[in-house]
Amino acid sequence: MPAPRKATFLITGCSRGGIGHALAIEFHKRGNPTFVRCHVIATARNLDLIKGRGSMGLSILALDVTSKQSIDERKTRVEQLTDGRLDILVNNAGRPCVIPALDFDLSDAK
């Protein structure tokens, strides 16, 4: 029987203190029963906010999910890192919004 392969995870919005950051670390530490370990690719708009994660063994990439160019560039890099196979994508990128919904600008939300 072939050895189990690493699961590949791409998590957006991995800045320190957020859900993406915590998920990246936990997926990396624990793995998954089906897979030997997880190859976690952690992303953030500002690479300085996650550069310490690279020393843990995670792959880190700068990614601005509002920029088509950034997405296209990272897609190519992720294909290289994963041999073209991404198992799980966690779209976590965003920003806090503390305002009543009726006062929020719809174009800003998009």
MOPAC internal coordinates of N, CA, C and O (Angstrom, degrees):
PM7 1SCF
backbone

  N    0.0000 0     0.00 0     0.00 0    0    0    0
  C    1.4388 1     0.00 0     0.00 0    1    0    0
  C    1.5320 1   108.30 1     0.00 0    2    1    0
  O    1.2310 1   119.88 1   -46.06 1    3    2    1
  N    1.3582 1   117.83 1   133.94 1    3    2    1
  C    1.4580 1   119.87 1  -179.30 1    5    3    2
  C    1.5335 1   110.45 1   -67.60 1    6    5    3
  O    1.2310 1   121.45 1   -29.30 1    7    6    5
  N    1.3230 1   114.84 1   150.70 1    7    6    5
  C    1.4697 1   119.90 1   178.30 1    9    7    6
  C    1.5231 1   109.80 1   -66.12 1   10    9    7
  O    1.2310 1   120.06 1   -36.81 1   11   10    9
  N    1.3314 1   117.50 1   143.19 1   11   10    9
  C    1.4643 1   119.46 1   176.76 1   13   11   10
  C    1.5158 1   110.40 1   -60.70 1   14   13   11
  O    1.2310 1   120.66 1   -33.52 1   15   14   13
  N    1.3059 1   116.35 1   146.48 1   15   14   13
  C    1.4607 1   120.63 1  -179.71 1   17   15   14
  C    1.5286 1   109.84 1   -97.34 1   18   17   15
  O    1.2310 1   121.52 1   -13.02 1   19   18   17
  N    1.3083 1   114.69 1   166.98 1   19   18   17
  C    1.4583 1   119.88 1   177.06 1   21   19   18
  C    1.5176 1   109.50 1   -74.92 1   22   21   19
  O    1.2310 1   120.56 1   -42.55 1   23   22   21
  N    1.3206 1   116.54 1   137.45 1   23   22   21
  C    1.4642 1   121.28 1   171.32 1   25   23   22
  C    1.5220 1   107.43 1   -78.17 1   26   25   23
  O    1.2310 1   120.23 1   -35.73 1   27   26   25
  N    1.3057 1   117.17 1   144.27 1   27   26   25
  C    1.4549 1   120.75 1   178.84 1   29   27   26
  C    1.5237 1   109.53 1  -110.19 1   30   29   27
  O    1.2310 1   121.09 1   -51.13 1   31   30   29
  N    1.3221 1   115.52 1   128.87 1   31   30   29
  C    1.4538 1   123.66 1  -179.19 1   33   31   30
  C    1.5164 1   109.05 1  -122.31 1   34   33   31
  O    1.2310 1   120.26 1   -46.22 1   35   34   33
  N    1.3166 1   117.10 1   133.78 1   35   34   33
  C    1.4623 1   122.07 1   170.14 1   37   35   34
  C    1.5169 1   106.11 1  -115.52 1   38   37   35
  O    1.2310 1   120.91 1   -56.10 1   39   38   37
  N    1.3277 1   115.86 1   123.90 1   39   38   37
  C    1.4545 1   120.96 1  -179.16 1   41   39   38
  C    1.5201 1   108.02 1  -122.68 1   42   41   39
  O    1.2310 1   120.40 1   -56.84 1   43   42   41
  N    1.3291 1   116.84 1   123.16 1   43   42   41
  C    1.4574 1   121.45 1   177.47 1   45   43   42
  C    1.5283 1   109.20 1   -90.23 1   46   45   43
  O    1.2310 1   121.05 1   -23.52 1   47   46   45
  N    1.3140 1   115.60 1   156.48 1   47   46   45
  C    1.4616 1   120.25 1   176.11 1   49   47   46
  C    1.5119 1   113.99 1    67.44 1   50   49   47
  O    1.2310 1   120.11 1  -125.35 1   51   50   49
  N    1.3217 1   117.40 1    54.65 1   51   50   49
  C    1.4716 1   121.71 1  -175.27 1   53   51   50
  C    1.5204 1   114.00 1   -99.62 1   54   53   51
  O    1.2310 1   119.96 1  -156.18 1   55   54   53
  N    1.3082 1   117.68 1    23.82 1   55   54   53
  C    1.4645 1   119.76 1   178.09 1   57   55   54
  C    1.5210 1   110.37 1   -60.58 1   58   57   55
  O    1.2310 1   121.11 1   -33.50 1   59   58   57
  N    1.3164 1   115.48 1   146.50 1   59   58   57
  C    1.4684 1   122.47 1  -177.10 1   61   59   58
  C    1.5334 1   111.24 1   -53.32 1   62   61   59
  O    1.2310 1   121.61 1   -44.13 1   63   62   61
  N    1.3276 1   114.52 1   135.87 1   63   62   61
  C    1.4550 1   120.96 1   175.68 1   65   63   62
  C    1.5168 1   114.74 1    94.94 1   66   65   63
  O    1.2310 1   119.91 1   172.60 1   67   66   65
  N    1.3278 1   117.77 1    -7.40 1   67   66   65
  C    1.4518 1   120.59 1  -177.64 1   69   67   66
  C    1.5211 1   113.23 1  -104.97 1   70   69   67
  O    1.2310 1   121.19 1    -2.35 1   71   70   69
  N    1.3148 1   115.32 1   177.65 1   71   70   69
  C    1.4634 1   121.91 1  -179.34 1   73   71   70
  C    1.5307 1   110.76 1   -63.91 1   74   73   71
  O    1.2310 1   120.21 1   137.58 1   75   74   73
  N    1.3284 1   117.20 1   -42.42 1   75   74   73
  C    1.4611 1   120.34 1  -179.74 1   77   75   74
  C    1.5118 1   112.21 1   -60.38 1   78   77   75
  O    1.2310 1   120.62 1   139.99 1   79   78   77
  N    1.3068 1   116.41 1   -40.01 1   79   78   77
  C    1.4712 1   122.07 1   178.38 1   81   79   78
  C    1.5265 1   110.09 1   -61.81 1   82   81   79
  O    1.2310 1   120.67 1   131.77 1   83   82   81
  N    1.3193 1   116.32 1   -48.23 1   83   82   81
  C    1.4683 1   120.91 1  -179.39 1   85   83   82
  C    1.5297 1   111.18 1   -64.46 1   86   85   83
  O    1.2310 1   120.07 1   138.34 1   87   86   85
  N    1.3180 1   117.47 1   -41.66 1   87   86   85
  C    1.4653 1   120.79 1   179.23 1   89   87   86
  C    1.5286 1   111.04 1   -63.24 1   90   89   87
  O    1.2310 1   120.42 1   136.30 1   91   90   89
  N    1.3170 1   116.80 1   -43.70 1   91   90   89
  C    1.4680 1   120.53 1  -179.09 1   93   91   90
  C    1.5254 1   110.59 1   -58.60 1   94   93   91
  O    1.2310 1   120.65 1   134.99 1   95   94   93
  N    1.3140 1   116.36 1   -45.01 1   95   94   93
  C    1.4670 1   119.83 1  -179.05 1   97   95   94
  C    1.5263 1   111.21 1   -67.04 1   98   97   95
  O    1.2310 1   120.05 1   135.44 1   99   98   97
  N    1.3240 1   117.51 1   -44.56 1   99   98   97
  C    1.4646 1   120.59 1  -178.53 1  101   99   98
  C    1.5236 1   112.41 1   -66.66 1  102  101   99
  O    1.2310 1   119.95 1   136.24 1  103  102  101
  N    1.3347 1   117.70 1   -43.76 1  103  102  101
  C    1.4624 1   119.37 1   177.20 1  105  103  102
  C    1.5251 1   110.15 1   -60.85 1  106  105  103
  O    1.2310 1   120.34 1   139.48 1  107  106  105
  N    1.3160 1   116.95 1   -40.52 1  107  106  105
  C    1.4598 1   120.79 1  -179.85 1  109  107  106
  C    1.5345 1   111.09 1   -65.09 1  110  109  107
  O    1.2310 1   120.13 1   136.35 1  111  110  109
  N    1.3197 1   117.36 1   -43.65 1  111  110  109
  C    1.4700 1   121.64 1  -177.16 1  113  111  110
  C    1.5195 1   112.93 1   -71.55 1  114  113  111
  O    1.2310 1   120.41 1   136.70 1  115  114  113
  N    1.3023 1   116.83 1   -43.30 1  115  114  113
  C    1.4559 1   120.28 1  -170.41 1  117  115  114
  C    1.5147 1   114.58 1   -92.91 1  118  117  115
  O    1.2310 1   119.84 1   148.52 1  119  118  117
  N    1.3062 1   117.92 1   -31.48 1  119  118  117
  C    1.4575 1   119.28 1  -174.80 1  121  119  118
  C    1.5164 1   110.73 1    70.07 1  122  121  119
  O    1.2310 1   121.20 1    30.27 1  123  122  121
  N    1.3022 1   115.32 1  -149.73 1  123  122  121
  C    1.4518 1   122.08 1  -173.68 1  125  123  122
  C    1.5284 1   106.25 1  -151.38 1  126  125  123
  O    1.2310 1   119.21 1   -40.55 1  127  126  125
  N    1.3407 1   119.12 1   139.45 1  127  126  125
  C    1.4658 1   120.00 1  -177.88 1  129  127  126
  C    1.5359 1   114.07 1   -57.38 1  130  129  127
  O    1.2310 1   120.21 1   150.05 1  131  130  129
  N    1.3242 1   117.20 1   -29.95 1  131  130  129
  C    1.4572 1   121.09 1  -179.26 1  133  131  130
  C    1.5221 1   111.68 1   -76.30 1  134  133  131
  O    1.2310 1   120.57 1   152.07 1  135  134  133
  N    1.3113 1   116.52 1   -27.93 1  135  134  133
  C    1.4508 1   121.98 1  -175.24 1  137  135  134
  C    1.5299 1   109.47 1  -116.74 1  138  137  135
  O    1.2310 1   120.59 1   -25.42 1  139  138  137
  N    1.3240 1   116.49 1   154.58 1  139  138  137
  C    1.4613 1   120.71 1   179.55 1  141  139  138
  C    1.5245 1   110.22 1   -63.02 1  142  141  139
  O    1.2310 1   119.82 1   120.70 1  143  142  141
  N    1.2763 1   117.94 1   -59.30 1  143  142  141
  C    1.4619 1   124.52 1   178.10 1  145  143  142
  C    1.5095 1   107.18 1  -142.75 1  146  145  143
  O    1.2310 1   120.96 1    -8.05 1  147  146  145
  N    1.2919 1   115.77 1   171.95 1  147  146  145
  C    1.4553 1   120.45 1   177.42 1  149  147  146
  C    1.5237 1   110.10 1  -107.71 1  150  149  147
  O    1.2310 1   121.40 1   -43.16 1  151  150  149
  N    1.3052 1   114.93 1   136.84 1  151  150  149
  C    1.4586 1   120.25 1   170.10 1  153  151  150
  C    1.5184 1   105.29 1   -96.18 1  154  153  151
  O    1.2310 1   120.96 1   -72.43 1  155  154  153
  N    1.3210 1   115.77 1   107.57 1  155  154  153
  C    1.4587 1   121.34 1  -177.43 1  157  155  154
  C    1.5174 1   109.75 1   -99.15 1  158  157  155
  O    1.2310 1   121.35 1   -50.38 1  159  158  157
  N    1.3305 1   115.02 1   129.62 1  159  158  157
  C    1.4563 1   121.87 1   174.36 1  161  159  158
  C    1.5192 1   105.78 1  -110.36 1  162  161  159
  O    1.2310 1   121.06 1   -72.10 1  163  162  161
  N    1.3309 1   115.58 1   107.90 1  163  162  161
  C    1.4611 1   122.03 1  -178.74 1  165  163  162
  C    1.5228 1   109.15 1   -96.16 1  166  165  163
  O    1.2310 1   120.61 1   -44.74 1  167  166  165
  N    1.3264 1   116.44 1   135.26 1  167  166  165
  C    1.4577 1   120.12 1  -178.79 1  169  167  166
  C    1.5261 1   110.78 1  -127.73 1  170  169  167
  O    1.2310 1   121.62 1   -24.73 1  171  170  169
  N    1.3208 1   114.51 1   155.27 1  171  170  169
  C    1.4590 1   122.88 1   173.91 1  173  171  170
  C    1.5241 1   107.29 1  -159.70 1  174  173  171
  O    1.2310 1   120.57 1   -23.70 1  175  174  173
  N    1.3203 1   116.51 1   156.30 1  175  174  173
  C    1.4652 1   119.45 1   177.73 1  177  175  174
  C    1.5231 1   110.48 1   -62.04 1  178  177  175
  O    1.2310 1   120.58 1   136.65 1  179  178  177
  N    1.3181 1   116.49 1   -43.35 1  179  178  177
  C    1.4512 1   122.18 1  -177.81 1  181  179  178
  C    1.5268 1   108.53 1  -104.11 1  182  181  179
  O    1.2310 1   120.54 1   -71.89 1  183  182  181
  N    1.3051 1   116.57 1   108.11 1  183  182  181
  C    1.4632 1   122.16 1  -176.96 1  185  183  182
  C    1.5246 1   112.66 1   -61.26 1  186  185  183
  O    1.2310 1   120.13 1   151.67 1  187  186  185
  N    1.3282 1   117.36 1   -28.33 1  187  186  185
  C    1.4621 1   120.39 1   178.96 1  189  187  186
  C    1.5280 1   111.76 1   -61.15 1  190  189  187
  O    1.2310 1   120.01 1   154.11 1  191  190  189
  N    1.3247 1   117.59 1   -25.89 1  191  190  189
  C    1.4636 1   121.19 1  -177.91 1  193  191  190
  C    1.5264 1   113.20 1   -76.05 1  194  193  191
  O    1.2310 1   120.24 1   164.58 1  195  194  193
  N    1.3475 1   117.15 1   -15.42 1  195  194  193
  C    1.4727 1   119.47 1  -177.86 1  197  195  194
  C    1.5236 1   113.39 1  -129.20 1  198  197  195
  O    1.2310 1   119.75 1  -175.35 1  199  198  197
  N    1.3164 1   118.09 1     4.65 1  199  198  197
  C    1.4666 1   119.51 1  -173.26 1  201  199  198
  C    1.5251 1   113.29 1   -59.75 1  202  201  199
  O    1.2310 1   119.20 1   152.40 1  203  202  201
  N    1.3092 1   119.13 1   -27.60 1  203  202  201
  C    1.4559 1   121.44 1   178.11 1  205  203  202
  C    1.5161 1   113.08 1   -66.93 1  206  205  203
  O    1.2310 1   119.75 1   158.82 1  207  206  205
  N    1.3125 1   118.08 1   -21.18 1  207  206  205
  C    1.4680 1   121.59 1  -179.59 1  209  207  206
  C    1.5177 1   111.36 1   -69.39 1  210  209  207
  O    1.2310 1   119.87 1   154.14 1  211  210  209
  N    1.3126 1   117.86 1   -25.86 1  211  210  209
  C    1.4650 1   120.77 1   179.84 1  213  211  210
  C    1.5182 1   111.93 1   -61.46 1  214  213  211
  O    1.2310 1   120.25 1   145.89 1  215  214  213
  N    1.3264 1   117.13 1   -34.11 1  215  214  213
  C    1.4578 1   120.27 1   179.50 1  217  215  214
  C    1.5284 1   111.86 1   -70.32 1  218  217  215
  O    1.2310 1   120.05 1   164.12 1  219  218  217
  N    1.3239 1   117.51 1   -15.88 1  219  218  217
  C    1.4645 1   121.88 1   177.38 1  221  219  218
  C    1.5275 1   111.49 1   -82.58 1  222  221  219
  O    1.2310 1   120.51 1   167.60 1  223  222  221
  N    1.3370 1   116.62 1   -12.40 1  223  222  221
  C    1.4517 1   120.23 1  -178.60 1  225  223  222
  C    1.5175 1   113.82 1   107.28 1  226  225  223
  O    1.2310 1   120.20 1  -179.00 1  227  226  225
  N    1.3198 1   117.22 1     1.00 1  227  226  225
  C    1.4586 1   120.28 1   175.34 1  229  227  226
  C    1.5252 1   108.62 1   -81.46 1  230  229  227
  O    1.2310 1   120.44 1   -26.86 1  231  230  229
  N    1.3113 1   116.76 1   153.14 1  231  230  229
  C    1.4583 1   120.04 1   169.25 1  233  231  230
  C    1.5197 1   106.29 1   -87.52 1  234  233  231
  O    1.2310 1   120.13 1   -42.16 1  235  234  233
  N    1.3141 1   117.35 1   137.84 1  235  234  233
  C    1.4577 1   120.14 1   179.05 1  237  235  234
  C    1.5182 1   109.62 1  -123.53 1  238  237  235
  O    1.2310 1   121.31 1   -39.89 1  239  238  237
  N    1.3211 1   115.09 1   140.11 1  239  238  237
  C    1.4593 1   121.37 1  -179.76 1  241  239  238
  C    1.5208 1   109.23 1  -140.25 1  242  241  239
  O    1.2310 1   121.18 1   -36.30 1  243  242  241
  N    1.3224 1   115.35 1   143.70 1  243  242  241
  C    1.4616 1   120.13 1   170.72 1  245  243  242
  C    1.5225 1   107.30 1   -78.14 1  246  245  243
  O    1.2310 1   120.30 1   -47.48 1  247  246  245
  N    1.3220 1   117.03 1   132.52 1  247  246  245
  C    1.4602 1   121.11 1   179.70 1  249  247  246
  C    1.5098 1   109.48 1  -149.80 1  250  249  247
  O    1.2310 1   121.10 1   -56.36 1  251  250  249
  N    1.3282 1   115.49 1   123.64 1  251  250  249
  C    1.4635 1   122.18 1   173.18 1  253  251  250
  C    1.5248 1   106.33 1  -107.58 1  254  253  251
  O    1.2310 1   120.48 1   -72.85 1  255  254  253
  N    1.3228 1   116.69 1   107.15 1  255  254  253
  C    1.4674 1   120.09 1  -175.01 1  257  255  254
  C    1.5291 1   113.07 1   -70.66 1  258  257  255
  O    1.2310 1   120.00 1   173.58 1  259  258  257
  N    1.3331 1   117.61 1    -6.42 1  259  258  257
  C    1.4664 1   119.89 1   176.27 1  261  259  258
  C    1.5252 1   111.62 1   -93.94 1  262  261  259
  O    1.2310 1   120.25 1   179.87 1  263  262  261
  N    1.3338 1   117.13 1    -0.13 1  263  262  261
  C    1.4577 1   121.84 1  -178.32 1  265  263  262
  C    1.5284 1   110.55 1  -114.07 1  266  265  263
  O    1.2310 1   120.48 1   -64.36 1  267  266  265
  N    1.3278 1   116.68 1   115.64 1  267  266  265
  C    1.4687 1   120.22 1   178.40 1  269  267  266
  C    1.5248 1   110.82 1   -59.27 1  270  269  267
  O    1.2310 1   120.14 1   140.48 1  271  270  269
  N    1.3159 1   117.34 1   -39.52 1  271  270  269
  C    1.4646 1   120.77 1   179.53 1  273  271  270
  C    1.5278 1   110.29 1   -61.58 1  274  273  271
  O    1.2310 1   119.99 1   134.33 1  275  274  273
  N    1.3270 1   117.62 1   -45.67 1  275  274  273
  C    1.4571 1   121.21 1   179.07 1  277  275  274
  C    1.5263 1   110.78 1   -61.83 1  278  277  275
  O    1.2310 1   120.55 1   137.33 1  279  278  277
  N    1.3118 1   116.56 1   -42.67 1  279  278  277
  C    1.4756 1   120.95 1   179.46 1  281  279  278
  C    1.5267 1   110.49 1   -62.42 1  282  281  279
  O    1.2310 1   120.71 1   132.97 1  283  282  281
  N    1.3286 1   116.26 1   -47.03 1  283  282  281
  C    1.4693 1   120.20 1  -179.14 1  285  283  282
  C    1.5313 1   111.53 1   -61.84 1  286  285  283
  O    1.2310 1   120.47 1   137.38 1  287  286  285
  N    1.3287 1   116.71 1   -42.62 1  287  286  285
  C    1.4603 1   120.62 1   179.64 1  289  287  286
  C    1.5241 1   111.15 1   -64.38 1  290  289  287
  O    1.2310 1   120.54 1   136.79 1  291  290  289
  N    1.3188 1   116.57 1   -43.21 1  291  290  289
  C    1.4641 1   119.88 1  -179.40 1  293  291  290
  C    1.5153 1   112.17 1   -70.98 1  294  293  291
  O    1.2310 1   120.33 1   148.34 1  295  294  293
  N    1.3157 1   116.98 1   -31.66 1  295  294  293
  C    1.4710 1   120.09 1   177.55 1  297  295  294
  C    1.5232 1   109.58 1   -59.38 1  298  297  295
  O    1.2310 1   120.69 1   134.96 1  299  298  297
  N    1.3124 1   116.28 1   -45.04 1  299  298  297
  C    1.4609 1   120.58 1   178.38 1  301  299  298
  C    1.5238 1   110.86 1   -62.01 1  302  301  299
  O    1.2310 1   120.36 1   136.49 1  303  302  301
  N    1.3182 1   116.92 1   -43.51 1  303  302  301
  C    1.4715 1   120.44 1  -179.13 1  305  303  302
  C    1.5236 1   111.36 1   -67.05 1  306  305  303
  O    1.2310 1   120.20 1   140.24 1  307  306  305
  N    1.3348 1   117.22 1   -39.76 1  307  306  305
  C    1.4691 1   120.98 1   178.80 1  309  307  306
  C    1.5269 1   109.69 1   -64.47 1  310  309  307
  O    1.2310 1   119.80 1   140.00 1  311  310  309
  N    1.3155 1   117.98 1   -40.00 1  311  310  309
  C    1.4671 1   120.66 1   176.59 1  313  311  310
  C    1.5239 1   110.55 1   -59.26 1  314  313  311
  O    1.2310 1   120.21 1   140.45 1  315  314  313
  N    1.3206 1   117.20 1   -39.55 1  315  314  313
  C    1.4639 1   120.83 1   178.12 1  317  315  314
  C    1.5260 1   111.24 1   -66.56 1  318  317  315
  O    1.2310 1   120.61 1   135.94 1  319  318  317
  N    1.3283 1   116.45 1   -44.06 1  319  318  317
  C    1.4656 1   120.96 1  -177.80 1  321  319  318
  C    1.5272 1   113.14 1   -67.70 1  322  321  319
  O    1.2310 1   120.46 1   150.87 1  323  322  321
  N    1.3351 1   116.72 1   -29.13 1  323  322  321
  C    1.4681 1   120.99 1  -172.69 1  325  323  322
  C    1.5234 1   113.33 1  -110.84 1  326  325  323
  O    1.2310 1   120.27 1  -171.21 1  327  326  325
  N    1.3065 1   117.09 1     8.79 1  327  326  325
  C    1.4699 1   121.08 1  -174.42 1  329  327  326
  C    1.5239 1   110.87 1    54.59 1  330  329  327
  O    1.2310 1   120.81 1  -144.07 1  331  330  329
  N    1.3242 1   116.06 1    35.93 1  331  330  329
  C    1.4590 1   121.54 1   175.45 1  333  331  330
  C    1.5143 1   115.52 1    80.01 1  334  333  331
  O    1.2310 1   120.10 1  -169.06 1  335  334  333
  N    1.3240 1   117.42 1    10.94 1  335  334  333
  C    1.4665 1   118.96 1  -177.22 1  337  335  334
  C    1.5275 1   110.48 1  -130.43 1  338  337  335
  O    1.2310 1   120.99 1   -72.02 1  339  338  337
  N    1.3063 1   115.72 1   107.98 1  339  338  337
  C    1.4607 1   122.15 1   175.99 1  341  339  338
  C    1.5151 1   107.25 1  -105.71 1  342  341  339
  O    1.2310 1   120.49 1   -57.03 1  343  342  341
  N    1.3334 1   116.68 1   122.97 1  343  342  341
  C    1.4600 1   120.54 1  -176.88 1  345  343  342
  C    1.5237 1   113.13 1   -83.83 1  346  345  343
  O    1.2310 1   120.52 1   135.41 1  347  346  345
  N    1.3230 1   116.61 1   -44.59 1  347  346  345
  C    1.4595 1   119.54 1  -174.64 1  349  347  346
  C    1.5263 1   109.80 1  -138.06 1  350  349  347
  O    1.2310 1   121.28 1   -46.24 1  351  350  349
  N    1.3373 1   115.16 1   133.76 1  351  350  349
  C    1.4578 1   122.29 1   174.90 1  353  351  350
  C    1.5194 1   107.36 1  -116.97 1  354  353  351
  O    1.2310 1   120.79 1   -54.71 1  355  354  353
  N    1.3294 1   116.09 1   125.29 1  355  354  353
  C    1.4633 1   121.34 1   175.16 1  357  355  354
  C    1.5246 1   106.48 1  -111.28 1  358  357  355
  O    1.2310 1   120.85 1   -76.74 1  359  358  357
  N    1.3311 1   115.98 1   103.26 1  359  358  357
  C    1.4637 1   121.91 1   178.93 1  361  359  358
  C    1.5188 1   108.47 1   -83.41 1  362  361  359
  O    1.2310 1   121.32 1   -86.76 1  363  362  361
  N    1.3126 1   115.09 1    93.24 1  363  362  361
  C    1.4511 1   121.24 1  -174.82 1  365  363  362
  C    1.5255 1   112.58 1  -110.71 1  366  365  363
  O    1.2310 1   119.96 1   167.32 1  367  366  365
  N    1.3259 1   117.69 1   -12.68 1  367  366  365
  C    1.4606 1   120.87 1  -174.37 1  369  367  366
  C    1.5245 1   110.73 1   -59.47 1  370  369  367
  O    1.2310 1   121.64 1   -37.59 1  371  370  369
  N    1.2839 1   114.47 1   142.41 1  371  370  369
  C    1.4587 1   120.62 1   178.50 1  373  371  370
  C    1.5059 1   109.42 1   174.14 1  374  373  371
  O    1.2310 1   121.73 1    12.39 1  375  374  373
  N    1.2918 1   114.29 1  -167.61 1  375  374  373
  C    1.4533 1   119.41 1   177.09 1  377  375  374
  C    1.5151 1   108.20 1  -144.76 1  378  377  375
  O    1.2310 1   120.43 1   -26.69 1  379  378  377
  N    1.3054 1   116.78 1   153.31 1  379  378  377
  C    1.4650 1   118.48 1   179.88 1  381  379  378
  C    1.5167 1   110.87 1   -69.13 1  382  381  379
  O    1.2310 1   121.23 1   -34.30 1  383  382  381
  N    1.2842 1   115.25 1   145.70 1  383  382  381
  C    1.4583 1   121.30 1   179.10 1  385  383  382
  C    1.5266 1   107.47 1  -135.16 1  386  385  383
  O    1.2310 1   120.95 1   -73.84 1  387  386  385
  N    1.3044 1   115.79 1   106.16 1  387  386  385
  C    1.4536 1   120.31 1  -177.96 1  389  387  386
  C    1.5257 1   107.36 1  -114.23 1  390  389  387
  O    1.2310 1   121.67 1   -96.90 1  391  390  389
  N    1.3182 1   114.41 1    83.10 1  391  390  389
  C    1.4616 1   121.85 1  -179.09 1  393  391  390
  C    1.5281 1   107.50 1  -157.89 1  394  393  391
  O    1.2310 1   119.75 1   -34.71 1  395  394  393
  N    1.3136 1   118.08 1   145.29 1  395  394  393
  C    1.4660 1   118.79 1   176.83 1  397  395  394
  C    1.5344 1   111.12 1   -58.33 1  398  397  395
  O    1.2310 1   120.51 1   -41.96 1  399  398  397
  N    1.3021 1   116.63 1   138.04 1  399  398  397
  C    1.4680 1   121.61 1  -176.17 1  401  399  398
  C    1.5248 1   112.53 1   -54.99 1  402  401  399
  O    1.2310 1   119.51 1   142.86 1  403  402  401
  N    1.3106 1   118.54 1   -37.14 1  403  402  401
  C    1.4627 1   120.80 1  -178.86 1  405  403  402
  C    1.5221 1   112.91 1   -69.33 1  406  405  403
  O    1.2310 1   120.17 1   159.98 1  407  406  405
  N    1.3244 1   117.29 1   -20.02 1  407  406  405
  C    1.4683 1   120.89 1   179.38 1  409  407  406
  C    1.5219 1   112.39 1   -94.78 1  410  409  407
  O    1.2310 1   120.14 1   176.28 1  411  410  409
  N    1.3051 1   117.35 1    -3.72 1  411  410  409
  C    1.4663 1   121.00 1  -174.46 1  413  411  410
  C    1.5203 1   110.80 1   -80.56 1  414  413  411
  O    1.2310 1   120.41 1   -40.61 1  415  414  413
  N    1.3092 1   116.82 1   139.39 1  415  414  413
  C    1.4617 1   123.31 1   178.05 1  417  415  414
  C    1.5284 1   108.85 1   -78.39 1  418  417  415
  O    1.2310 1   119.51 1   -61.50 1  419  418  417
  N    1.3228 1   118.54 1   118.50 1  419  418  417
  C    1.4629 1   123.36 1  -176.01 1  421  419  418
  C    1.5249 1   111.85 1   -59.52 1  422  421  419
  O    1.2310 1   119.89 1   139.86 1  423  422  421
  N    1.3302 1   117.82 1   -40.14 1  423  422  421
  C    1.4670 1   119.02 1   179.74 1  425  423  422
  C    1.5301 1   111.02 1   -65.29 1  426  425  423
  O    1.2310 1   120.22 1   145.88 1  427  426  425
  N    1.3263 1   117.19 1   -34.12 1  427  426  425
  C    1.4665 1   120.66 1   177.34 1  429  427  426
  C    1.5336 1   110.36 1   -67.50 1  430  429  427
  O    1.2310 1   120.35 1   143.19 1  431  430  429
  N    1.3122 1   116.94 1   -36.81 1  431  430  429
  C    1.4707 1   120.75 1   179.25 1  433  431  430
  C    1.5165 1   111.44 1   -65.16 1  434  433  431
  O    1.2310 1   120.56 1   143.44 1  435  434  433
  N    1.3103 1   116.53 1   -36.56 1  435  434  433
  C    1.4699 1   119.80 1  -179.86 1  437  435  434
  C    1.5004 1   110.11 1   -69.08 1  438  437  435
  O    1.2310 1   120.10 1   180.00 1  439  438  437

